[in-house]
Amino acid sequence: MANRIRGDRVTVCVLMAGLPGSGKTTLSRTLTARGFVRMCPDEEMFRRHGVYGVDFPRGVFPTLERPVLEDVAADLRKQLKAGHDVVVDHGFWTPDDRAKWSAIAAEAGARPVLVYLAASHDELWARISKRNEFHASDPNSIYFSESDLQRYRTRFVPPAADEPHVLYDGDPAAVIAALDDPPA
């Protein structure tokens, strides 16, 4: 499908690759302030099913998440086809997952932009430890132990050199510049 033009530029879909605590929600809220529609599967999981590990057991998360992701993907298509810029506040841990969601964006006429939120284990664990204090009331504060984080890190595949992405270092300026300057 041809790219949808919004004003003088193509509609954009920002996808993020990052572990819990890497700054996805902070960045997505910055983009929302710039007019992006924010979609967050974790928040939808919280609305539908409650607190992870409290209201439903950890082992059923993938089963419960599947229809949530399908609904988010349908809404993503709708928002992009309507010409809205969108940021998906989700970790996209694997190249296959990122390719699938990039294809959804491209098929809807948008330019997918992958942002990689790299962070050390110590940075992630410090942020998660702080968030753990609020996990019962905040949908973005799912309780994680340090062993959970270590296990997640073994399943996370950072974008490789051949997977175009913008590196986020905590300053949204590089991301915003990449959104404003389409690739050649």
Secondary structure, 3 states (H helix, E strand, C coil): CCCCEECCEECEEEEEECCCCCCHHHHHHHHHHCCCEEECHHHHHHHHHCCECCCECHHHHHHHHHHHHHHHHHHHHHHHHCCCCEEECCCCCCHHHHHHHHHHHHHCCCEEEEEEECCCHHHHHHHHHHHHCCCCCCCCCCCCCHHHHHHHHHHCCCCCCCCCCEEECCCCHHHHHHHHCCCC
